[in-house]
């Protein structure tokens, strides 16, 4: 039997809502096109407005349960391309040589084999293209939560005569909300492409396993203010990128483990519907700045629950372990470089403060990717390396259950004792002392060394 909405004379709520939106977007319904572009984080120019309307029209026509993340890819590529320079003829062979030397040095510092693929040099736009799939995966749970909450609040806040129409077009509204979020993500990732120097610079596996890359333009800008020879900076960055890529290729479980932990955290994020209701009540279609600010500032995300905070603590520990190991391995591999310590410190300060785009991602998705305990993690890996050597240290990455814990970051001595076996010897001595003390309390004479402890025969 045909759906009731398809019967002659019955209006289709989705068609009605689509027509209403088309009227609004045409400029005759009260929405200022430049304000709408601003809400999506786009510059106010005719090309940006045309792209915005085309993408919203596509979202209306192809609404389903998902989000069209190709919108984010297009926005990110365009943003990155607007400031990029092309790779020059001398940069590719120069970085090829740096990667070759870096690989040889790293062979002496880690127990992981070299990569099967040749490391790459990327433009900013190419980096966006190579990493957007992971950014979309990380952002999708929050985007869907905000879109669903926005649809629900708009339905509840709408006049009685419009509620059935909006409810019937909920999928379309979800698609439009998702499209606006995707545009904002694209702008953030496009800006981030101007800040990162390599594929593993953020600390999470944005590239495929076994793939390493450097952005020569950004590497040059990073080294410009350091007063360090360019070849030393480039070689240090090459070693660090290869160390990160080798780790994730060797510990095959690590990539899925990290991404799963991040998406699980994002799914647990709770949207502040009261804040959304306040926005909906006072929403001015000609001024969307308040809505945009609420999205990009993270104001729509409720404070973390205890469960969320515990999940975040575990995730931050894992990120710190990864970055700390990369720091320690890179330091060993670059010990020949006269200025390696200065480059390392610059990278640590840069990672601790983060850039504007990384902060924007943190507020947009509710997750900060900077490891808060990087120095403690680096010191712990250094202590482990000094105690048991490279092979035993790197064997800890064989399984998540073998990895150090947050408590080990606080005090590495317990981890070192476990790895060296001294904790077993101390535990045995403690057990023998406790047994002897218990015998004394019972009035018995503990056995002396070499004796069986039996009473003398009279």
C-alpha positions in Angstrom: 0.0 0.0 0.0 1.3 3.4 -0.8 2.5 5.7 1.9 -0.1 8.1 3.0 2.2 11.1 2.3 2.2 10.0 -1.4 -1.5 9.9 -1.9 -3.0 12.7 -4.1 -3.8 15.8 -2.3 -1.6 15.0 0.8 1.2 17.5 1.2 4.7 16.0 1.7 6.2 17.6 4.8 9.7 17.1 3.4 8.7 18.9 0.1 7.1 21.7 2.1 10.1 22.2 4.2 12.5 22.1 1.2 10.4 24.7 -0.5 10.5 26.9 2.6 14.2 26.6 2.9 14.7 27.4 -0.8 12.7 30.6 -0.2 14.8 31.5 2.8 18.1 30.8 1.0 17.0 32.8 -2.0 17.2 35.9 0.1 13.5 36.7 0.1 12.8 34.9 3.4 14.9 37.0 5.8 18.2 35.1 5.8 21.2 37.3 5.0 23.4 35.2 2.7 26.6 36.7 4.1 25.5 35.9 7.7 24.8 32.4 6.7 28.3 32.1 5.2 29.8 33.5 8.4 28.0 30.8 10.4 29.7 28.2 8.3 33.1 29.9 8.8 33.4 31.0 5.2 34.7 34.3 4.0 32.1 36.8 2.7 32.7 36.6 -1.0 30.5 35.6 -4.0 32.4 32.4 -4.6 32.1 31.3 -1.0 28.3 32.1 -1.0 27.8 30.2 -4.2 29.6 27.2 -2.7 27.6 27.4 0.5 24.3 27.5 -1.2 25.2 24.7 -3.6 26.3 22.5 -0.7 23.1 23.2 1.3 21.0 22.5 -1.8 22.8 19.2 -2.1 22.2 18.4 1.5 18.5 19.1 1.0 18.2 16.9 -2.1 20.3 14.0 -0.8 19.3 13.9 2.9 19.9 10.6 4.5 21.1 9.3 7.9 24.7 10.3 7.3 26.8 13.4 6.7 28.3 14.3 3.4 31.9 14.8 4.5 33.0 15.7 0.9 31.9 19.2 1.9 34.6 19.2 4.6 37.2 18.0 2.1 36.3 20.7 -0.5 36.4 23.4 2.2 39.7 22.2 3.7 41.4 21.8 0.3 40.3 25.3 -0.8 41.4 26.9 2.5 44.8 25.1 2.4 45.4 25.8 -1.2 44.8 29.6 -0.7 48.1 29.9 1.2 50.3 27.1 -0.1 53.4 27.2 -2.2 54.2 24.4 -4.6 57.1 22.0 -3.8 60.2 23.2 -5.6 62.6 21.1 -7.7 65.3 21.0 -5.0 63.0 20.3 -2.0 62.1 16.7 -3.0 65.6 15.4 -3.4 66.7 17.3 -0.3 64.1 15.6 1.9 64.6 12.3 0.2 68.2 12.4 1.4 67.2 13.6 4.8 64.8 10.6 5.1 67.5 8.2 4.0 69.9 9.4 6.7 67.1 9.5 9.3 66.2 5.9 8.6 69.8 4.8 9.1 70.1 6.7 12.4 66.7 5.4 13.6 67.8 1.8 12.9 70.3 2.2 15.8 67.8 3.7 18.2 64.6 1.6 17.9 63.8 -2.1 17.5 61.2 -1.5 14.7 62.0 -2.2 11.1 62.1 0.5 8.4 59.0 1.5 6.4 58.1 -0.4 3.2 57.0 2.8 1.4 59.2 5.8 0.4 58.4 8.8 2.6 56.6 11.7 0.8 56.7 15.4 0.6 53.3 17.0 0.6 51.7 20.4 -0.1 49.2 21.7 2.4 46.3 20.8 0.1 47.6 17.2 -0.3 47.9 16.9 3.5 44.2 17.8 3.8 43.3 15.3 1.2 45.3 12.5 2.9 44.0 13.1 6.4 40.4 14.3 6.0 39.0 10.8 6.3 40.3 10.4 9.9 39.2 14.0 10.9 35.7 13.2 9.6 35.7 9.9 11.6 36.7 11.7 14.8 34.2 14.6 14.3 31.2 12.6 13.2 29.8 11.6 16.6 29.7 15.2 17.7 28.3 16.4 14.4 25.4 13.9 14.6 24.7 14.8 18.2 24.5 18.5 17.5 22.4 18.0 14.4 20.0 15.7 16.2 19.7 18.1 19.1 19.2 21.0 16.8 16.4 19.2 14.9 14.7 18.2 18.2 14.8 21.7 19.7 13.6 23.4 16.5 10.7 21.0 16.3 9.8 21.7 19.9 10.2 25.5 19.5 8.3 25.8 16.2 4.8 27.1 16.0 2.1 24.4 16.3 1.1 24.6 12.7 4.7 24.0 11.5 5.7 21.1 13.9 4.4 18.3 11.7 6.2 19.8 8.7 9.5 20.0 10.5 9.1 16.6 12.1 8.5 15.1 8.7 11.6 16.7 7.3 13.9 15.7 10.2 16.3 13.8 8.0 16.7 16.8 5.8 17.3 19.1 8.7 19.8 16.7 10.1 21.6 16.7 6.7 21.7 20.5 6.6 23.0 20.8 10.2 25.6 18.2 9.4 26.6 20.1 6.2 27.2 23.3 8.2 29.3 21.3 10.8 31.2 19.7 8.0 32.0 23.1 6.4 33.3 24.3 9.7 35.4 21.2 10.1 36.8 21.8 6.7 37.8 25.3 7.6 39.6 24.1 10.7 41.5 21.3 9.0 42.4 23.7 6.1 43.9 26.1 8.7 45.6 23.2 10.5 47.3 22.4 7.2 49.2 25.7 7.6 50.5 24.7 11.0 51.6 21.0 10.9 55.1 20.0 9.7 54.5 16.3 9.1 52.0 13.5 8.9 52.4 12.5 12.6 52.8 16.0 14.0 49.4 15.9 15.8 50.3 12.6 17.5 47.4 10.5 16.2 47.7 8.3 13.1 46.2 10.5 10.4 48.0 8.7 7.5 47.8 5.1 6.5 50.1 2.6 8.3 53.6 2.7 6.9 53.2 6.1 5.4 55.3 9.0 6.4 55.3 12.6 5.0 56.7 16.1 5.6 55.3 19.5 4.4 58.4 21.4 3.2 56.6 24.8 3.3 55.6 24.4 6.9 58.9 22.8 7.9 60.7 25.9 6.5 58.4 28.3 8.4 59.0 26.3 11.6 62.7 26.5 11.3 62.8 30.1 10.2 63.0 31.6 13.7 65.2 29.0 15.4 68.7 30.2 14.3 69.5 26.6 13.5 70.8 25.4 10.1 68.0 24.3 7.8 69.5 20.9 7.2 69.6 20.1 10.9 66.0 21.1 11.3 64.9 19.0 8.3 66.9 16.0 9.4 65.4 16.1 13.0 61.9 16.4 11.6 62.5 13.5 9.3 63.7 11.3 12.1 60.7 12.2 14.3 58.3 11.5 11.5 59.8 8.1 10.7 59.8 7.2 14.4 56.1 7.9 14.6 55.3 6.0 11.4 57.5 3.0 12.5 55.7 2.8 15.8 52.2 2.6 14.4 53.3 0.2 11.7 54.9 -2.1 14.2 52.1 -1.9 16.9 49.3 -2.8 14.5 46.7 -2.6 17.3 47.7 0.9 18.3 46.0 2.8 15.4 42.6 1.2 15.9 43.0 1.4 19.7 43.6 5.2 19.6 40.9 6.1 17.0 38.3 3.9 18.8 39.1 5.6 22.1 38.7 9.0 20.6 35.4 8.2 18.8 34.1 6.4 21.9 34.8 9.6 23.9 33.1 11.7 21.3 30.0 9.5 21.3 29.6 10.2 25.0 29.6 13.9 24.6 26.3 15.4 25.8 24.8 18.4 24.0 23.4 21.3 26.2 19.8 21.3 24.9 18.9 24.2 27.2 21.5 26.3 25.5 20.1 25.3 22.1 16.6 26.1 23.2 17.8 29.6 24.3 19.4 30.1 20.8 16.3 28.8 19.1 14.0 31.1 21.0 16.0 34.2 20.2 17.3 33.1 16.7 17.6 35.9 14.2 17.9 34.6 10.7 19.6 37.8 9.6 22.3 37.4 12.3 23.7 33.9 12.6 26.9 34.9 14.5 25.5 33.7 17.9 24.8 30.3 16.5 28.2 30.0 14.9 29.9 31.1 18.1 28.0 28.6 20.1 29.2 25.8 17.8 32.8 26.7 17.4 33.4 27.8 21.0 32.1 24.4 22.4 29.3 26.2 24.3 26.8 23.5 23.1 28.8 20.7 24.8 28.1 20.0 28.4 30.9 19.7 31.0 32.4 16.2 31.1 30.8 13.6 33.3 33.0 11.5 35.6 32.9 8.7 33.1 33.9 11.0 30.3 36.7 12.5 32.4 38.0 9.0 33.1 37.9 8.1 29.4 39.7 11.3 28.6 42.4 10.6 31.2 43.1 7.2 29.7 43.2 8.7 26.2 45.6 11.4 27.3 47.9 8.8 28.9 48.0 6.9 25.7 48.7 10.0 23.6 51.5 10.9 26.1 53.0 7.4 25.8 53.1 7.7 22.0 54.6 11.2 22.0 57.0 10.5 24.8 58.4 7.4 23.1 58.8 9.3 19.8 60.6 12.0 21.7 63.0 9.6 23.4 63.7 7.6 20.3 64.3 10.8 18.2 66.7 12.1 20.9 68.7 8.9 20.7 68.7 8.8 16.9 69.7 12.5 16.5 72.4 12.6 19.1 74.9 13.4 16.3 73.1 16.6 15.5 74.8 19.6 17.3 71.5 21.5 17.7 69.1 18.5 18.3 68.3 19.5 21.8 67.3 23.0 20.7 65.0 21.6 18.0 63.5 19.2 20.4 62.7 21.9 22.9 61.1 24.1 20.2 58.8 21.2 19.2 57.9 20.5 22.9 56.9 24.1 23.5 55.0 24.1 20.2 53.1 21.0 21.1 52.4 22.3 24.6 50.8 25.5 23.4 49.3 24.2 20.2 48.2 26.4 17.3 44.9 28.2 16.5 43.5 25.5 14.4 44.2 22.8 16.9 42.5 24.8 19.6 39.5 25.3 17.1 39.3 21.5 16.7 39.4 21.1 20.5 36.4 23.4 20.9 34.5 22.1 17.9 34.7 18.4 18.9 35.3 18.7 22.6 38.7 17.0 22.6 42.1 18.4 23.0 44.8 16.3 21.3 47.8 17.8 23.1 49.4 15.3 25.5 49.4 17.0 28.9 52.1 14.8 30.4 54.6 14.7 27.5 57.7 15.5 29.6 56.8 12.8 32.2 56.3 10.3 29.5 59.6 11.1 27.8 61.4 10.9 31.1 59.8 7.5 31.8 60.8 6.1 28.4 64.4 7.4 29.0 64.5 5.6 32.4 63.2 2.3 30.8 65.8 2.5 28.0 68.6 3.1 30.5 67.5 0.2 32.6 66.6 -2.6 30.1 67.7 -1.4 26.7 66.0 -0.6 23.4 64.8 -4.1 22.6 63.0 -4.7 25.9 61.6 -1.1 25.9 60.1 -1.5 22.4 58.7 -5.0 23.3 56.2 -3.2 25.6 54.3 -2.1 22.4 53.4 -5.7 21.6 50.1 -5.5 23.5 48.1 -2.7 25.3 48.3 -4.7 28.5 52.1 -4.4 28.5 52.2 -0.6 28.3 53.1 1.6 31.2 50.2 3.2 33.1 49.5 6.7 34.4 51.0 5.6 37.7 54.2 4.7 35.9 54.3 8.2 34.5 54.2 9.5 38.1 56.9 7.2 39.3 58.8 5.1 36.7 60.8 3.3 39.4 58.1 0.7 39.9 58.0 -0.1 36.2 61.8 -0.3 36.0 61.8 -2.7 39.0 59.2 -4.9 37.3 61.2 -5.0 34.0 64.5 -5.7 35.7 63.2 -8.3 38.1 64.3 -6.4 41.2 60.8 -6.2 42.5 60.6 -10.0 42.5 63.8 -10.3 44.5 62.6 -7.7 47.0 59.2 -9.5 47.2 60.9 -12.8 48.0 63.1 -11.2 50.7 60.0 -9.6 52.2 58.2 -12.9 52.2 61.1 -14.6 54.0 61.3 -11.8 56.6 57.5 -12.0 57.3 57.7 -15.8 57.7 60.6 -15.5 60.1 58.8 -12.8 62.1 55.7 -15.0 62.3 57.7 -17.9 63.7 59.2 -15.7 66.4 55.8 -14.5 67.4 54.7 -18.1 67.8 57.7 -18.9 70.0 59.5 -20.9 67.4 63.2 -20.5 66.4 63.5 -19.7 62.7 65.9 -21.9 60.7 69.3 -20.5 60.3 70.9 -20.5 56.9 71.7 -24.1 56.0 69.6 -25.6 58.8 66.2 -27.3 58.5 64.9 -25.6 61.6 64.2 -28.8 63.5 64.7 -28.8 67.3 68.0 -30.4 68.5 67.8 -34.1 69.8 68.5 -34.4 73.5 
